[in-house]
């Protein structure tokens, strides 16, 4: 799954990329929180959401500061959500895994940007049931520009990925509305899958949809069992799509190979 040559230098560069990921995760926390308050991600400076006291530099160290402060604001002692360090740790892990998988490459740069965006929109979707255009639309453009510049990707694959990804979910949403006379999928999910297709190519679409549907179904059943609405419980689909995209980028080919080996062994048999 991972490049063995790259794996040999884990102690140096993997830790470096994990650290960069944690820093980007800290920025992601700001973007997630301030989307809901409709504030700039640049100004004002970081502050406690409860008492509004400015956060000192020593309390901004990703992951570490939350534990040093024991999960409380230094000024007002109000609890700080565990999500802050979880988002930072998640982004750090994703950055490290991408480097282990792709090493120094154009794809590395593209996926670091892509995964950062997926973390942001996934947590926004969890909080608000929205996948904002301010992230999904630029994501599509960046995906296409990346394909045009990258020697490792096909621009045609990116175009087809955008069209097939967005078009498939649009068709599903359209026919669901015709049959049920109610919306079953938001436009944000359509744009997110188009973004995923623009970055990962049309070949990823089926895998991402299947993985997202399986994960979404499990989460939906768990949520329904805890909610009085039962099977009418609504859950955001964006995080499931993001999970499918990450899984495809990191292990999609390996999973597909295992699937083929198990169900269609004759296709991989050597004479």
Rosetta blueprint (number, residue, H / E / L):
1 X L
2 X L
3 X L
4 X H
5 X H
6 X H
7 X H
8 X L
9 X L
10 X H
11 X H
12 X H
13 X H
14 X H
15 X H
16 X H
17 X H
18 X H
19 X H
20 X H
21 X H
22 X H
23 X H
24 X H
25 X H
26 X H
27 X H
28 X H
29 X H
30 X H
31 X H
32 X H
33 X H
34 X H
35 X H
36 X H
37 X H
38 X L
39 X L
40 X L
41 X L
42 X L
43 X L
44 X L
45 X L
46 X L
47 X E
48 X L
49 X L
50 X L
51 X L
52 X L
53 X L
54 X E
55 X L
56 X L
57 X H
58 X H
59 X H
60 X L
61 X L
62 X L
63 X L
64 X H
65 X H
66 X H
67 X H
68 X H
69 X L
70 X L
71 X L
72 X E
73 X L
74 X L
75 X L
76 X L
77 X L
78 X L
79 X E
80 X L
81 X L
82 X L
83 X H
84 X H
85 X H
86 X H
87 X H
88 X H
89 X H
90 X H
91 X H
92 X H
93 X H
94 X H
95 X H
96 X H
97 X H
98 X H
99 X H
100 X H
101 X H
102 X H
103 X L
104 X L
105 X L
106 X H
107 X H
108 X H
109 X H
110 X H
111 X H
112 X H
113 X H
114 X H
115 X H
116 X H
117 X H
118 X H
119 X H
120 X H
121 X H
122 X H
123 X H
124 X H
125 X H
126 X H
127 X H
128 X H
129 X L
130 X L
131 X L
132 X L
133 X H
134 X H
135 X H
136 X H
137 X H
138 X H
139 X H
140 X H
141 X H
142 X H
143 X H
144 X H
145 X H
146 X H
147 X H
148 X H
149 X H
150 X L
151 X L
152 X L
153 X L
154 X L
155 X H
156 X H
157 X H
158 X H
159 X H
160 X H
161 X H
162 X H
163 X H
164 X H
165 X H
166 X H
167 X H
168 X H
169 X H
170 X H
171 X H
172 X H
173 X H
174 X H
175 X H
176 X H
177 X H
178 X H
179 X H
180 X H
181 X L
182 X L
183 X L
184 X L
185 X L
186 X L
187 X H
188 X H
189 X H
190 X H
191 X H
192 X H
193 X H
194 X H
195 X H
196 X H
197 X H
198 X H
199 X H
200 X H
201 X L
202 X H
203 X H
204 X H
205 X H
206 X H
207 X H
208 X H
209 X H
210 X H
211 X H
212 X H
213 X H
214 X H
215 X H
216 X H
217 X H
218 X H
219 X H
220 X H
221 X H
222 X H
223 X H
224 X H
225 X H
226 X H
227 X L
228 X L
229 X L
230 X H
231 X H
232 X H
233 X L
234 X L
235 X L
236 X L
237 X L
238 X H
239 X H
240 X H
241 X H
242 X H
243 X H
244 X H
245 X H
246 X H
247 X H
248 X H
249 X H
250 X H
251 X H
252 X H
253 X H
254 X H
255 X H
256 X H
257 X H
258 X H
259 X H
260 X H
261 X H
262 X H
263 X H
264 X L
265 X H
266 X H
267 X H
268 X H
269 X L
270 X L
271 X L
